[in-house]
Amino acid sequence: MKQADVKPRRRWIVIGPGLVLAVILAIQVMIANRPKPAGRPIIERQVIGSEVIQTATPAPAISYILERKQQLALGDRQVKALNALQVDWQSKSKPLSAELNKAAGEFNAFMKTAENKATMKDIQSHSGPVSELSRQVSSLRRVYWEKARQILSAPQQQTLDKELSRGYHPKSAQLTGGTSR
């Protein structure tokens, strides 16, 4: 009779740890495959949202750095990376700039037809899209400017900051990343 009692116990000893391992593995698989909470949005969404802190002056175009490649002693890799970043900036900003130009044209047409008869509320409601699109372009420009600065070394960034403090004129900056003097 003792052998009959031993066999069910051995079977339990063999099945018990296997069952525990199977349950633990199932829990790990469930944890690994559960949907992950959404992280921070990609940078372009942050730019368009209200998370980007605006600075007093708009960021220069990437071409501002490229025009000063000798002053900054940019290497070939840096120039290539900045050119690629500028192409990316232009592709991302072009649709926004086109929308901004369209909205500005519509606002100008409204102002011409309104002729001193528009109320402040009307003017504000018609200028809203222009303001929002302008903010989006400016925010996107700021993000690309920061990306461009990351390509530079610390001494190059200091030289660039000195140069900016001497004479960047944001009024002459072009929306699509062209020459800014």
VEXDREN-2710 file (C-alpha; in Angstrom, 1 decimal):
% VEXDREN-2710
k/r/px/py/pz
1/MET/0.0/0.0/0.0
2/LYS/2.8/2.4/0.5
3/GLN/3.8/2.3/-3.1
4/ALA/0.3/3.2/-4.1
5/ASP/0.4/6.3/-1.9
6/VAL/3.9/7.3/-3.2
7/LYS/2.9/7.4/-6.8
8/PRO/0.2/10.0/-6.5
9/ARG/2.5/12.1/-4.4
10/ARG/5.3/11.9/-6.9
11/ARG/2.9/12.8/-9.7
12/TRP/1.9/15.9/-7.7
13/ILE/5.5/16.8/-7.1
14/VAL/6.2/16.5/-10.9
15/ILE/3.0/18.3/-11.9
16/GLY/2.9/21.0/-9.2
17/PRO/6.1/22.9/-10.1
18/GLY/5.3/22.6/-13.8
19/LEU/1.9/24.1/-13.2
20/VAL/3.4/26.9/-11.2
21/LEU/5.9/27.6/-13.9
22/ALA/3.2/27.6/-16.5
23/VAL/1.1/30.1/-14.5
24/ILE/4.1/32.4/-14.0
25/LEU/5.0/32.3/-17.7
26/ALA/1.4/33.0/-18.6
27/ILE/1.4/36.1/-16.3
28/GLN/4.7/37.3/-17.8
29/VAL/3.4/36.9/-21.3
30/MET/0.3/38.9/-20.4
31/ILE/2.3/41.6/-18.9
32/ALA/4.7/41.8/-21.8
33/ASN/1.8/41.9/-24.4
34/ARG/-0.5/44.4/-22.6
35/PRO/-1.0/47.7/-24.4
36/LYS/1.6/50.2/-23.3
37/PRO/0.3/53.6/-22.3
38/ALA/0.8/56.3/-24.8
39/GLY/4.1/58.1/-24.2
40/ARG/4.8/61.7/-25.0
41/PRO/3.8/62.6/-28.5
42/ILE/6.3/62.9/-31.2
43/ILE/8.1/66.2/-31.4
44/GLU/6.0/67.6/-34.2
45/ARG/2.9/67.1/-32.1
46/GLN/4.6/68.8/-29.2
47/VAL/5.4/71.7/-31.5
48/ILE/1.9/72.1/-32.7
49/GLY/0.5/71.7/-29.2
50/SER/1.0/74.1/-26.4
51/GLU/3.9/72.3/-24.7
52/VAL/6.7/74.2/-26.4
53/ILE/7.7/77.3/-24.5
54/GLN/7.9/80.3/-26.8
55/THR/10.9/82.6/-26.5
56/ALA/10.9/86.4/-27.0
57/THR/12.5/86.2/-30.5
58/PRO/11.8/83.7/-33.2
59/ALA/14.5/81.1/-33.9
60/PRO/16.7/81.7/-36.9
61/ALA/16.6/79.4/-39.9
62/ILE/19.1/76.6/-40.1
63/SER/20.7/78.5/-43.0
64/TYR/21.9/81.1/-40.5
65/ILE/24.3/78.4/-39.1
66/LEU/25.3/77.2/-42.6
67/GLU/26.1/80.8/-43.7
68/ARG/28.6/81.0/-40.8
69/LYS/30.2/77.6/-41.4
70/GLN/33.7/79.2/-41.6
71/GLN/33.2/81.3/-38.5
72/LEU/32.0/78.2/-36.6
73/ALA/34.6/75.9/-38.2
74/LEU/32.0/73.4/-39.2
75/GLY/33.2/70.0/-40.3
76/ASP/32.0/68.2/-43.4
77/ARG/29.8/65.9/-41.3
78/GLN/28.2/68.8/-39.5
79/VAL/27.5/70.6/-42.8
80/LYS/26.0/67.5/-44.3
81/ALA/23.8/66.9/-41.2
82/LEU/22.7/70.5/-41.2
83/ASN/21.8/70.4/-44.9
84/ALA/19.8/67.2/-44.3
85/LEU/18.0/68.9/-41.3
86/GLN/17.3/71.9/-43.4
87/VAL/15.7/69.7/-46.2
88/ASP/13.6/68.0/-43.5
89/TRP/12.6/71.4/-42.1
90/GLN/11.6/72.7/-45.5
91/SER/9.5/69.6/-46.2
92/LYS/7.7/69.8/-42.8
93/SER/7.3/73.6/-42.9
94/LYS/6.2/74.0/-46.5
95/PRO/2.6/72.8/-46.0
96/LEU/2.2/74.9/-42.8
97/SER/3.7/78.0/-44.6
98/ALA/1.3/77.5/-47.5
99/GLU/-1.7/77.3/-45.1
100/LEU/-0.4/80.4/-43.3
101/ASN/-0.1/82.3/-46.6
102/LYS/-3.6/81.2/-47.6
103/ALA/-5.0/82.2/-44.2
104/ALA/-3.2/85.6/-44.3
105/GLY/-4.7/86.2/-47.8
106/GLU/-8.2/85.4/-46.5
107/PHE/-7.7/87.8/-43.6
108/ASN/-6.4/90.5/-45.8
109/ALA/-9.4/90.1/-48.1
110/PHE/-11.7/90.2/-45.1
111/MET/-10.1/93.4/-43.9
112/LYS/-10.4/95.1/-47.3
113/THR/-14.1/94.2/-47.6
114/ALA/-14.8/95.2/-44.0
115/GLU/-13.5/98.7/-44.4
116/ASN/-13.7/100.1/-40.9
117/LYS/-17.0/98.4/-40.3
118/ALA/-15.7/95.2/-38.7
119/THR/-15.9/94.9/-35.0
120/MET/-13.0/93.8/-32.8
121/LYS/-14.6/90.5/-32.3
122/ASP/-14.9/89.9/-36.1
123/ILE/-11.3/90.9/-36.6
124/GLN/-10.1/88.6/-33.8
125/SER/-12.2/85.7/-35.2
126/HIS/-10.8/86.1/-38.7
127/SER/-7.2/86.6/-37.5
128/GLY/-7.3/83.4/-35.3
129/PRO/-6.2/81.0/-38.0
130/VAL/-3.3/83.3/-39.0
131/SER/-2.1/83.6/-35.4
132/GLU/-2.4/79.8/-34.8
133/LEU/-0.6/78.9/-38.0
134/SER/2.1/81.5/-37.3
135/ARG/2.6/80.0/-33.8
136/GLN/2.9/76.5/-35.3
137/VAL/5.5/77.6/-37.9
138/SER/7.4/79.5/-35.2
139/SER/7.3/76.5/-32.8
140/LEU/8.4/74.1/-35.6
141/ARG/11.3/76.5/-36.5
142/ARG/12.3/76.5/-32.8
143/VAL/12.4/72.7/-32.7
144/TYR/14.6/72.5/-35.8
145/TRP/16.8/75.3/-34.5
146/GLU/17.4/73.2/-31.3
147/LYS/18.1/70.1/-33.4
148/ALA/20.6/72.1/-35.5
149/ARG/22.3/73.4/-32.3
150/GLN/22.7/69.8/-31.1
151/ILE/24.9/69.1/-34.1
152/LEU/27.3/71.8/-33.0
153/SER/30.0/71.3/-30.4
154/ALA/29.8/73.3/-27.1
155/PRO/32.4/75.9/-28.3
156/GLN/30.6/76.2/-31.7
157/GLN/27.3/76.8/-29.8
158/GLN/29.0/79.6/-27.7
159/THR/30.4/81.2/-30.9
160/LEU/26.9/81.0/-32.4
161/ASP/25.3/82.5/-29.3
162/LYS/27.8/85.5/-29.4
163/GLU/27.0/86.0/-33.1
164/LEU/23.3/85.9/-32.5
165/SER/23.5/88.4/-29.7
166/ARG/25.3/90.8/-32.1
167/GLY/22.8/90.9/-34.9
168/TYR/20.1/88.5/-35.7
169/HIS/17.1/90.4/-37.1
170/PRO/14.1/88.1/-37.0
171/LYS/11.9/90.4/-39.1
172/SER/13.9/89.5/-42.2
173/ALA/13.8/85.7/-41.5
174/GLN/12.0/83.7/-44.2
175/LEU/9.3/81.2/-43.2
176/THR/10.6/78.3/-45.2
177/GLY/14.2/78.3/-43.9
178/GLY/15.8/80.5/-46.5
179/THR/18.5/83.0/-45.9
180/SER/18.1/85.1/-42.8
181/ARG/20.3/88.1/-42.6
END
